[in-house]
């Protein structure tokens, strides 16, 4: 793992995350045509390797866009115009998904918990039993704004048991590649993540997985768009024929990063993130601060949101900057009250300890 760089501040914000030199070098290689045989093979390989990342036998694909676009694609492809989506809101990004659904003309419901809290599966089960019926439940696995990780496996199980025809859609933007995620075993139907978080690449590509029943619903959905038409985009991308010109250098870097992830091993990668989380929260407690999230079971492995308890957050951020690091001073209403450290991607304990010592 790298020591702080002299030429730029090392990113410990919740995204974008630090990109290793090997990957930055790949991004500077000469362009190739996206229809050239060699690059078509790269696209096919990336789609195959993404199945290993999502732990799925289902097709996986990617698109050159922000992850927010896949929030919209999930609604347009998987929730009928006359249908309804249920959103588990626990912070700014889960709230955004509900806003996107409403902007697409869908009826939406929300189960809202206070900032710093996760949803209880039994409450979701009760809501689904009481109605009204919903076509999809939208869950943000890891709420980046607050450092809450939802019990996605248990929540998805509650949906499957209570409303078996309802699809489970998951924003795994700051969990995929950093926290345990099992697409098939957990019964998910649609999940997506950007490259700029746990995959430790620049922003610009969103990777995603779809279930068979999700693709069947998409195929029957009118007016689902063009670029993010899942019925067409998934098989064509898997075949190496992206619908539009992708970000070629980023696809090359993604292929290499997926190779690196496989070499490390997903269980080892998950364990590394947990170790960084534990070190961060232990440091916070030792210095009179506390996790913003009270329930230890909901502590994110990838983003720690720390209640400064009246401490001087701007001064802390300046101290980090002077040592060659960048941390986040808190999102929205938590700014300068609860700061965030994004310990995800290719960071390890040695580099994290350098940051914590500087703070």
JOWO-V512275 format. One record per residue. RES is the residue in three letters. PHI is phi in whole degrees, 0 to 359 (NA if undefined). PSI is psi as a letter, one per 30 degrees, with the letter a starting at -180 (NA if undefined). Layout:
{{RES & PHI & PSI} {RES & PHI & PSI}}
This chain:
{{UNK & NA & l} {UNK & 277 & k} {UNK & 278 & l} {UNK & 305 & k} {UNK & 271 & k} {UNK & 282 & f} {UNK & 266 & f} {UNK & 197 & l} {UNK & 289 & k} {UNK & 284 & k} {UNK & 277 & j} {UNK & 242 & h} {UNK & 272 & l} {UNK & 283 & g} {UNK & 129 & k} {UNK & 293 & l} {UNK & 256 & l} {UNK & 296 & k} {UNK & 250 & k} {UNK & 291 & l} {UNK & 304 & e} {UNK & 302 & e} {UNK & 283 & e} {UNK & 297 & e} {UNK & 295 & e} {UNK & 298 & e} {UNK & 294 & f} {UNK & 263 & g} {UNK & 287 & l} {UNK & 301 & k} {UNK & 290 & l} {UNK & 233 & l} {UNK & 289 & k} {UNK & 285 & f} {UNK & 257 & g} {UNK & 294 & k} {UNK & 303 & e} {UNK & 295 & e} {UNK & 284 & e} {UNK & 304 & e} {UNK & 294 & e} {UNK & 296 & e} {UNK & 300 & e} {UNK & 299 & e} {UNK & 294 & e} {UNK & 300 & e} {UNK & 298 & e} {UNK & 294 & e} {UNK & 292 & f} {UNK & 296 & f} {UNK & 299 & e} {UNK & 293 & e} {UNK & 291 & e} {UNK & 279 & f} {UNK & 55 & i} {UNK & 217 & l} {UNK & 267 & f} {UNK & 278 & l} {UNK & 294 & k} {UNK & 236 & l} {UNK & 211 & a} {UNK & 209 & l} {UNK & 214 & k} {UNK & 280 & j} {UNK & 188 & l} {UNK & 284 & l} {UNK & 298 & f} {UNK & 303 & e} {UNK & 296 & e} {UNK & 284 & f} {UNK & 302 & e} {UNK & 293 & e} {UNK & 298 & e} {UNK & 299 & e} {UNK & 289 & e} {UNK & 294 & e} {UNK & 270 & f} {UNK & 237 & f} {UNK & 239 & j} {UNK & 301 & l} {UNK & 301 & e} {UNK & 270 & g} {UNK & 265 & a} {UNK & 212 & k} {UNK & 245 & k} {UNK & 249 & k} {UNK & 244 & k} {UNK & 270 & j} {UNK & 263 & k} {UNK & 226 & g} {UNK & 172 & a} {UNK & 295 & e} {UNK & 277 & e} {UNK & 291 & e} {UNK & 293 & e} {UNK & 301 & e} {UNK & 298 & e} {UNK & 295 & e} {UNK & 298 & e} {UNK & 295 & e} {UNK & 300 & e} {UNK & 296 & e} {UNK & 292 & f} {UNK & 272 & g} {UNK & 84 & g} {UNK & 268 & k} {UNK & 286 & k} {UNK & 228 & k} {UNK & 238 & l} {UNK & 224 & k} {UNK & 256 & j} {UNK & 252 & k} {UNK & 245 & l} {UNK & 298 & l} {UNK & 304 & k} {UNK & 93 & g} {UNK & 242 & l} {UNK & 253 & l} {UNK & 274 & k} {UNK & 265 & k} {UNK & 304 & e} {UNK & 293 & e} {UNK & 290 & e} {UNK & 296 & e} {UNK & 300 & e} {UNK & 297 & e} {UNK & 296 & e} {UNK & 291 & e} {UNK & 288 & e} {UNK & 275 & f} {UNK & 78 & a} {UNK & 292 & l} {UNK & 295 & k} {UNK & 233 & l} {UNK & 271 & f} {UNK & 207 & k} {UNK & 252 & k} {UNK & 254 & j} {UNK & 237 & k} {UNK & 269 & j} {UNK & 301 & e} {UNK & 231 & j} {UNK & 281 & j} {UNK & 297 & f} {UNK & 291 & f} {UNK & 236 & f} {UNK & 74 & g} {UNK & 260 & k} {UNK & 254 & k} {UNK & 281 & l} {UNK & 283 & i} {UNK & 301 & e} {UNK & 300 & e} {UNK & 291 & e} {UNK & 294 & e} {UNK & 296 & e} {UNK & 297 & e} {UNK & 297 & e} {UNK & 294 & e} {UNK & 299 & e} {UNK & 284 & e} {UNK & 263 & e} {UNK & 223 & i} {UNK & 298 & f} {UNK & 272 & f} {UNK & 277 & k} {UNK & 279 & k} {UNK & 252 & j} {UNK & 253 & k} {UNK & 229 & k} {UNK & 276 & j} {UNK & 246 & h} {UNK & 302 & e} {UNK & 250 & g} {UNK & 236 & e} {UNK & 300 & j} {UNK & 89 & f} {UNK & 229 & f} {UNK & 232 & l} {UNK & 301 & k} {UNK & 210 & k} {UNK & 229 & j} {UNK & 302 & e} {UNK & 287 & e} {UNK & 297 & e} {UNK & 269 & f} {UNK & 71 & h} {UNK & 274 & l} {UNK & 248 & f} {UNK & 203 & k} {UNK & 212 & k} {UNK & 210 & l} {UNK & 205 & k} {UNK & 273 & l} {UNK & 285 & f} {UNK & 272 & g} {UNK & 250 & c} {UNK & 292 & f} {UNK & 279 & f} {UNK & 55 & h} {UNK & 232 & l} {UNK & 297 & l} {UNK & 292 & l} {UNK & 143 & f} {UNK & 235 & k} {UNK & 242 & k} {UNK & 258 & l} {UNK & 205 & l} {UNK & 232 & k} {UNK & 225 & k} {UNK & 273 & l} {UNK & 299 & e} {UNK & 288 & f} {UNK & 292 & e} {UNK & 294 & e} {UNK & 295 & e} {UNK & 293 & e} {UNK & 299 & e} {UNK & 298 & f} {UNK & 265 & g} {UNK & 268 & k} {UNK & 282 & l} {UNK & 53 & h} {UNK & 265 & g} {UNK & 95 & a} {UNK & 245 & d} {UNK & 298 & e} {UNK & 252 & h} {UNK & 280 & j} {UNK & 298 & e} {UNK & 297 & e} {UNK & 261 & e} {UNK & 294 & e} {UNK & 297 & e} {UNK & 295 & e} {UNK & 287 & e} {UNK & 292 & e} {UNK & 302 & e} {UNK & 280 & f} {UNK & 92 & g} {UNK & 248 & i} {UNK & 301 & k} {UNK & 293 & e} {UNK & 223 & l} {UNK & 295 & j} {UNK & 277 & l} {UNK & 283 & j} {UNK & 304 & e} {UNK & 299 & e} {UNK & 289 & e} {UNK & 295 & e} {UNK & 297 & e} {UNK & 292 & e} {UNK & 296 & e} {UNK & 302 & e} {UNK & 294 & e} {UNK & 294 & e} {UNK & 295 & e} {UNK & 296 & e} {UNK & 295 & e} {UNK & 298 & e} {UNK & 296 & e} {UNK & 293 & e} {UNK & 289 & e} {UNK & 95 & k} {UNK & 300 & e} {UNK & 302 & e} {UNK & 292 & e} {UNK & 293 & e} {UNK & 299 & e} {UNK & 295 & e} {UNK & 298 & e} {UNK & 293 & e} {UNK & 298 & e} {UNK & 296 & e} {UNK & 293 & e} {UNK & 300 & e} {UNK & 298 & e} {UNK & 295 & e} {UNK & 294 & e} {UNK & 289 & e} {UNK & 295 & e} {UNK & 301 & e} {UNK & 299 & e} {UNK & 297 & e} {UNK & 295 & f} {UNK & 251 & g} {UNK & 78 & g} {UNK & 249 & a} {UNK & 206 & l} {UNK & 300 & k} {UNK & 296 & e} {UNK & 273 & j} {UNK & 287 & e} {UNK & 282 & j} {UNK & 300 & e} {UNK & 293 & f} {UNK & 257 & g} {UNK & 288 & k} {UNK & 295 & k} {UNK & 286 & f} {UNK & 245 & f} {UNK & 225 & k} {UNK & 258 & k} {UNK & 257 & k} {UNK & 243 & k} {UNK & 287 & j} {UNK & 286 & f} {UNK & 51 & h} {UNK & 88 & f} {UNK & 291 & l} {UNK & 275 & j} {UNK & 293 & e} {UNK & 302 & e} {UNK & 294 & e} {UNK & 296 & e} {UNK & 296 & e} {UNK & 293 & e} {UNK & 296 & e} {UNK & 298 & e} {UNK & 297 & e} {UNK & 296 & f} {UNK & 268 & g} {UNK & 95 & g} {UNK & 234 & l} {UNK & 232 & k} {UNK & 242 & l} {UNK & 255 & k} {UNK & 273 & g} {UNK & 108 & k} {UNK & 255 & k} {UNK & 58 & b} {UNK & 294 & f} {UNK & 267 & g} {UNK & 301 & k} {UNK & 65 & g} {UNK & 253 & e} {UNK & 224 & j} {UNK & 270 & l} {UNK & 238 & k} {UNK & 241 & j} {UNK & 268 & j} {UNK & 261 & i} {UNK & 219 & l} {UNK & 85 & b} {UNK & 258 & g} {UNK & 294 & l} {UNK & 225 & l} {UNK & 302 & e} {UNK & 301 & e} {UNK & 288 & e} {UNK & 298 & e} {UNK & 297 & e} {UNK & 298 & e} {UNK & 297 & e} {UNK & 296 & e} {UNK & 296 & e} {UNK & 294 & e} {UNK & 289 & NA}}
